[in-house]
Amino acid sequence: MKKLVLTGAAGRLGSYLREPLAQLADELVSTDLAEDIGNLYPGESYVKADLASLEDMMQVMKGADMVVHMGAYADEGPFEKLLGPNFVGAYNVWEAAYQNGLRRVVYASSIHAVGMYDKNQFIDTQVPHRPDTFYGLAKCFAEDLGSMYWDKRGLESVHMRILSCAQVNNARALGSWLSYDDLIQLVTRCIETPVTGFSIVYGVSNNDRAPVDNSKASLLGYRPKDNAEQFAEDVLANEPPMDPQDPGHMCHGGPFASVELGNSGTAQMNIIDDTKQS
């Protein structure tokens, strides 16, 4: 592959993808709003670019084969705050990919697109959207956008509904965890699979307690290797009993299912910032 583009390269998940993606193409163009992202890997360049600007997206995607779209405002917030990066930004990525003749968009979708389903429903990727927040609604929009661009314009896309990709320090993560190694494997499979059309898969590791049916991911040859059960004894020893009346405990979206619209969901999640330093 000649050229890959990575949006959201300054983010925590993007930081783990930069090095392996740089090894998959002659050129990796990493983008974000940060002034810089530290030392660059061989074959990697960095361009400061705004998802909300179609012109910026057109420029970074010139000559590219595929784009891995990880960039977004990564939390719930007022609709107006998400409108530019998450809604308009998704359109700009797909439109720039189409106009520049890219083959595929690999997109970081989220469980929050279906976050209001009860955990006792072992959902697959074909259930109707049921977003838990404006953030989840943006993921629904991008999934439908990808479907439409495939049907109408032949632009492939794979939508990775990531459950939770962070250190396991709570009971929900025992089922929802996606390790960084499995994230890298999943993104690599999304890129290297010969034909994907429009596909939705769950981004989750091989957890004993995984709450979703990810059998559709077999199309990609995705075989997650990590299992959060290794953390179960320590996590459950320190976890208070769950409230069966609390949507944050009982719904797939976790805390995002219980917060008021527009209020932060990550503020309740104790996410450890272990961004990889280059």
C-alpha positions in Angstrom: 0.0 0.0 0.0 1.4 3.4 -0.9 -0.4 5.8 1.5 -2.5 5.5 4.6 -4.1 8.3 6.5 -4.8 8.2 10.3 -7.1 10.8 11.9 -7.1 11.2 15.7 -3.4 10.4 15.8 -2.8 12.4 19.0 -5.5 10.5 20.9 -4.9 7.6 23.2 -6.0 4.9 20.8 -4.4 6.6 17.8 -1.1 6.6 19.7 -1.0 2.8 19.7 -1.9 2.6 16.0 0.7 4.9 14.5 3.7 2.5 14.6 1.9 -0.6 13.2 0.1 1.5 10.5 3.4 3.1 9.5 4.6 -0.5 8.8 1.6 -1.3 6.5 2.3 1.4 3.9 5.1 3.3 2.2 3.7 6.5 3.7 1.5 7.1 6.8 0.0 10.6 7.1 -1.1 11.1 10.7 -3.5 14.0 11.5 -5.0 15.7 14.5 -5.5 19.2 15.9 -2.3 19.0 18.1 0.7 21.1 17.1 2.8 17.9 17.1 2.7 14.3 18.1 6.2 13.7 19.2 8.8 11.7 17.4 7.6 10.2 14.1 8.0 6.6 13.0 9.8 5.7 9.8 7.5 6.5 6.9 5.2 8.7 9.0 4.5 12.4 8.6 2.2 14.6 10.6 -0.2 17.2 9.3 -2.3 19.4 11.6 -5.8 19.2 10.2 -9.4 19.9 11.3 -12.0 17.2 10.7 -14.6 20.0 10.4 -12.8 21.3 7.4 -13.5 19.5 4.1 -10.6 21.3 2.5 -8.2 19.9 5.2 -9.5 16.4 4.7 -9.2 16.8 0.9 -5.6 17.7 1.3 -4.5 15.0 3.6 -6.2 12.3 1.6 -4.6 13.1 -1.8 -3.1 10.0 -3.2 -4.2 7.8 -0.3 -5.4 4.2 -0.5 -7.4 4.1 2.8 -8.1 6.2 5.8 -8.3 5.0 9.4 -10.7 7.4 11.0 -10.2 7.5 14.8 -10.6 11.3 15.2 -13.6 12.7 17.1 -14.6 14.5 20.3 -14.4 11.4 22.4 -17.0 12.0 25.0 -20.6 13.0 25.4 -21.2 16.7 25.3 -23.7 19.3 24.0 -24.8 18.6 20.5 -23.2 21.8 19.3 -19.9 20.7 20.6 -20.0 17.4 18.7 -21.5 18.8 15.5 -18.3 19.9 13.9 -15.8 17.1 14.7 -18.2 14.1 15.0 -21.1 14.8 12.6 -19.7 17.2 10.0 -16.2 15.6 10.4 -17.6 12.2 9.5 -19.2 13.6 6.3 -15.9 15.4 5.4 -13.9 12.1 5.8 -16.2 10.1 3.6 -16.6 12.9 1.0 -12.9 13.5 0.8 -12.2 9.8 0.6 -14.7 9.5 -2.3 -13.4 12.5 -4.2 -9.8 11.3 -3.8 -10.6 7.8 -5.0 -9.8 6.0 -1.7 -10.9 2.4 -1.5 -12.0 2.1 2.1 -12.7 4.0 5.3 -11.9 2.1 8.6 -14.0 3.9 11.2 -13.9 3.9 15.0 -17.6 3.5 15.8 -18.8 2.6 19.3 -21.0 0.5 21.4 -22.8 3.8 22.2 -24.6 3.5 18.9 -26.6 0.7 20.5 -25.8 1.6 24.1 -29.4 1.6 25.4 -29.9 -2.1 24.9 -30.0 -4.2 28.1 -26.9 -6.3 28.7 -29.2 -9.3 29.0 -29.7 -8.9 25.3 -26.8 -10.6 23.5 -26.9 -8.2 20.6 -25.2 -8.7 17.2 -24.3 -6.1 14.7 -27.7 -6.2 12.9 -29.9 -4.8 15.7 -31.4 -1.4 15.0 -29.6 1.7 16.3 -30.4 2.6 19.9 -27.9 5.4 20.9 -27.4 6.4 24.5 -26.1 10.0 23.9 -25.4 12.6 21.3 -22.0 10.9 21.0 -23.7 7.6 20.2 -26.0 9.4 17.8 -22.9 10.6 15.9 -21.7 7.0 15.6 -25.2 6.0 14.2 -24.9 8.9 11.7 -21.4 7.7 10.5 -22.6 4.1 10.2 -25.5 5.1 8.0 -23.3 7.5 6.1 -20.9 4.6 5.4 -23.8 2.4 4.3 -25.1 5.1 1.9 -21.6 5.8 0.4 -21.2 2.0 -0.2 -24.7 1.7 -1.8 -24.5 4.8 -3.9 -20.8 5.4 -4.5 -19.0 2.1 -4.0 -16.8 3.3 -1.2 -16.1 0.4 1.3 -16.1 1.0 5.0 -15.7 -1.1 8.1 -17.2 0.3 11.3 -15.6 -1.0 14.5 -18.0 -0.7 17.4 -15.5 -0.4 20.2 -16.8 -1.4 23.6 -14.1 -0.1 25.8 -10.4 0.2 25.0 -8.7 1.1 28.3 -7.1 -0.5 31.3 -9.5 -2.9 33.1 -10.4 -1.3 36.4 -14.2 -1.9 36.7 -16.7 -4.7 36.4 -18.1 -3.6 33.1 -14.7 -3.8 31.4 -14.5 -7.5 32.2 -16.8 -8.0 29.3 -16.2 -4.9 27.2 -12.4 -4.7 27.2 -10.5 -4.4 23.9 -6.8 -4.7 24.5 -4.4 -2.5 22.5 -2.9 -5.6 20.9 -6.4 -6.7 19.7 -7.2 -3.2 18.6 -4.1 -3.3 16.4 -5.0 -6.7 15.1 -8.6 -5.6 14.3 -7.5 -2.4 12.5 -4.9 -4.4 10.5 -7.6 -7.0 9.5 -9.9 -4.2 8.4 -7.2 -2.8 6.2 -5.9 -6.1 4.8 -9.2 -8.0 4.1 -9.6 -8.1 0.3 -13.3 -7.2 0.2 -15.4 -5.7 3.0 -18.2 -3.8 1.3 -20.1 -2.1 4.2 -19.4 -4.0 7.4 -20.0 -3.5 11.1 -18.0 -5.4 13.7 -17.6 -5.2 17.5 -14.2 -4.0 18.8 -13.9 -6.4 21.8 -11.3 -8.9 23.0 -11.8 -12.6 23.6 -13.5 -12.0 27.0 -15.3 -14.7 28.8 -18.0 -12.1 29.7 -18.2 -10.4 26.3 -21.9 -9.2 26.1 -22.1 -9.1 22.3 -22.2 -11.5 19.4 -19.2 -10.7 17.2 -19.5 -13.6 14.8 -19.8 -11.2 11.8 -16.1 -10.3 12.5 -15.1 -13.6 11.0 -15.3 -11.9 7.6 -12.1 -10.1 8.6 -10.3 -13.1 10.1 -10.3 -11.2 13.4 -9.3 -13.6 16.2 -8.8 -11.6 19.4 -6.3 -13.1 21.8 -6.7 -11.3 25.1 -9.2 -12.0 27.8 -10.1 -9.6 30.7 -10.8 -12.5 33.0 -7.2 -12.3 34.1 -8.3 -9.1 36.0 -11.6 -10.4 37.4 -10.5 -11.4 40.9 -8.9 -8.0 41.7 -11.6 -6.0 40.0 -14.5 -7.7 41.7 -12.9 -7.6 45.1 -13.0 -3.8 45.0 -16.2 -3.3 43.1 -19.4 -2.4 45.0 -22.6 -4.3 44.2 -24.3 -3.3 40.9 -27.7 -1.6 41.0 -30.2 -3.5 38.7 -32.2 -0.3 38.4 -29.3 1.8 37.2 -29.0 2.0 33.3 -25.3 2.6 33.8 -25.0 -0.9 35.2 -27.6 -2.7 33.1 -27.2 -1.2 29.6 -24.4 -1.9 27.1 -23.5 1.8 27.1 -22.4 1.8 30.7 -22.2 5.2 32.3 -23.2 6.8 29.0 -26.6 5.2 29.3 -27.3 6.9 32.7 -25.9 10.4 32.1 -28.2 13.3 31.1 -27.8 14.2 27.4 -24.9 16.6 27.0 -23.1 15.6 30.2 -19.8 13.8 30.2 -19.8 10.0 30.3 -16.1 9.5 30.6 -16.1 11.6 33.8 -17.6 8.6 35.6 -15.3 6.0 34.1 -11.9 6.5 35.7 -10.1 6.0 32.4 -6.3 5.9 32.9 -4.4 8.0 30.3 -1.7 5.6 29.2 -1.1 7.2 25.8 1.9 5.7 24.1 4.8 8.0 23.8 6.7 8.0 20.6 
